[in-house]
Amino acid sequence: MLEIIGMSVEDAKIIEDCGADRIELVSALTEGGLTPSFGLIERVVNSVKIPVNVMIRPHAKSFVYSKEDINIMQKDVSVVKEIGANGVVFGVLDKNNNIDEKNLNVLLKCCDNLDVTFHRAIDESNTIDSVKTLKDYDKIINILTSGGKGSIVDNIQIIKNMMLSSNHIKILLGGGLNFNNIEKIKELTKASNFHFGTAIRMNNSPFEDIDRQKLRQLVNIISR
């Protein structure tokens, strides 16, 4: 399964046309991805047939959220659901970089019939402990991770341990994946779910368009 970050209707159409499986729709990729506008979400969902999962992240300051932040995120999830997107992507930590289960529960109450991904906030925590916490939540379907801090290539064993501990949750590898390491990581982890952002854009830049040739090449690599 190959998920590609999209930031526009044009991105979404290219991602679908090149054969990727799912879109993660964001704004502000340079900030790690923030919640896109409702207008954009609606246009993208109505423009493609592949699943669209939407980033729910009100700011880039941290993954520790105030009550007001959580209220905004709840509203965003509700609107995304009403628009008809496939799922949502979020992550919540406490001040000690552990999973914020109180706020996680609040958000998950809004997520019936949505595909939920807990995003790379997990990489700021003890990833193995966090997977063991998250696996108790039936509504969480995916965890997006590079295995923790540092390079994804250096986190191979951690990733394998996360996969062993994750029960029903799919480990979605992303953050630092590129054409130089994807085949090695795929072989060593035996993972089957991958997430790419800037590596499939022209000049590997978040400010440039998706490179169709790169994306088609990546689709072929993942499907082997």
Secondary structure by P-SEA (a helix, b strand, c coil): cbbbbbccaaaaaaaaaacccccccccccccccccccaaaaaaaaaccccbbbbbbccccccccccaaaaaaaaaaaaaaaaaccccccccccccccccaaaaaaaaaaacccccccccccccccaaaaaaaaaccccccccccccccccccccaaaaaaaaaaacccbbbbbbcccccccaaaaaaaacccbbbbcccccccccccccccaaaaaaaaaaaac
